Amino acid sequence: MRRIDALGISLGVFVLAGLVYLALQLFGVDSINAGIWTQAALVVMLVGWSMTYLFRVGNNNMTYNQQLKDYEEAVMLKRLEEMSPEELAKLQQEIEQEKES
């Protein structure tokens, strides 16, 4: 996610909170209670988002980790493509020896 995306989402959340506040007032809730309920909803959303973030961190499912994994796989594939048939046979033999031991 780019910074501009995060800023856009943040702005959207605050605009949505303002609309909820106005909707609550429109349905007859006084301004103090509407403000309390709107703030409570924002806090719940913030805690929920934080939990999803911590879950992604715990599972190493972050953008950087995925990019690093993709890069490492691409490098390994390129190295395999550049190897001669003799080198590939030697590598396969080494792998089989490691599996046996």
N, C-alpha and C positions, 0 to 999 in steps of 0.2 A: 504494500500500500504506500502510495506516495504521500508526501506532506500535504499537498493540495487536497487529496482525497480525505485525509484525516480532518483537515480544517473544514471541508465541506460537510462532512458528517457531523462534526461538532456544531457547526452553525445550524444544520438541519434539526439537530436534537433540541437546541435552544428555541428555535422557531416553533417546533412542535410543542415544547413545554409552554410557550406563550399562548399558542392556540388552545391547548388544554385548559390553561388558566382562564382564558376568555370564554371558552365553552362552559366551564363550571359556573362562572359568573352569570352566563346567559341562562343556565338552568336554575338559577336562584340561590346558589351557594354564595355566602358573603365573601368579601375579598380576602379576609384573614384565613378562613378555612380553605378557600380555593388556593391560596398561596402555600398553605401547609401541605395540601394534597399534591400540588404540583411539585413541590420540593421533595416530598416523599417518593414520588414516581421517579424523579431524576436520580435520587440516591439509589433506589432499587436498580435502575438501569445501569448506573455507574458501577455498582457492586457486581452486577451480572456480567458486564463487559470485562471487569477486572478478573473475574473468575475464569472466563473463557481465555483470557490472555495467559493467566497462570497455568491453565491446563495445556495450552499450546507450548509454553516454555517447558513444562514438565515432560512433555512428549517429544521434545526437539522438533516440533512441527512449525518452526519459524521460517520466514522467507529466506533469511541468510543461510540457515542449515540446509534448506532444500536446494538453494543455488550452489552451495559448496558440494553437496552430494552429486548434483547434475554435472558440475564441472569435473569432479574426480572421475566419474563414469566416462565422460567424453574423452578425458586424457587417456584413460586406460584403453578405451576402444581404439583411439588413434595409434597408441603404441602397439596394440595387437595387430592392427592393419599394416603397420610399417615393418613388422617382423617377417623374416624370411621363413620359408617352410622348415628349414633346418632348426632355426631358433624356436619355432612353434613346437616342433617335435621334442626338442630338449626341454622346453618349459613344461610340456605335458608329462614328460617322463619324471621331472622333478616333483610335479604335483602328485603323481601316482605314488612316488616314493614317500612323500609326506603323509599321504592317506594311510599307507601301510604301517607306518611307525607311530 
